[in-house]
Amino acid sequence: LDPETKTVKKVKILDAIENKANPHFVRRGIITKGCIIKTEIGNARVTSRPSQDGVVNAVLIKEIKRLE
């Protein structure tokens, strides 16, 4: 979902960038709710539970605030 234009698009997931649930999930490529993913059109935060739904829903974000 693009919050500015309120449009929904189907895009490919390229990589997991950050996961607050467990930092090791990023290295293993595991996507959970709240994970930040890299897509074809930009970075997005996952809003669904992919392991329960079987589908990844996400909202585009402008910038990433890294955990330090």
HELIX and SHEET records of a PDB file:
HELIX    1   1 PRO A   23  ARG A   28  1                                   6    
HELIX    2   2 PRO A   50  ASP A   53  1                                   4    
SHEET    1   A 4 ILE A  13  GLU A  18  0                                        
SHEET    2   A 4 ILE A  36  THR A  39 -1                                        
SHEET    3   A 4 GLY A  42  VAL A  46 -1                                        
SHEET    4   A 4 ALA A  58  LEU A  60 -1                                        
END                                                                             
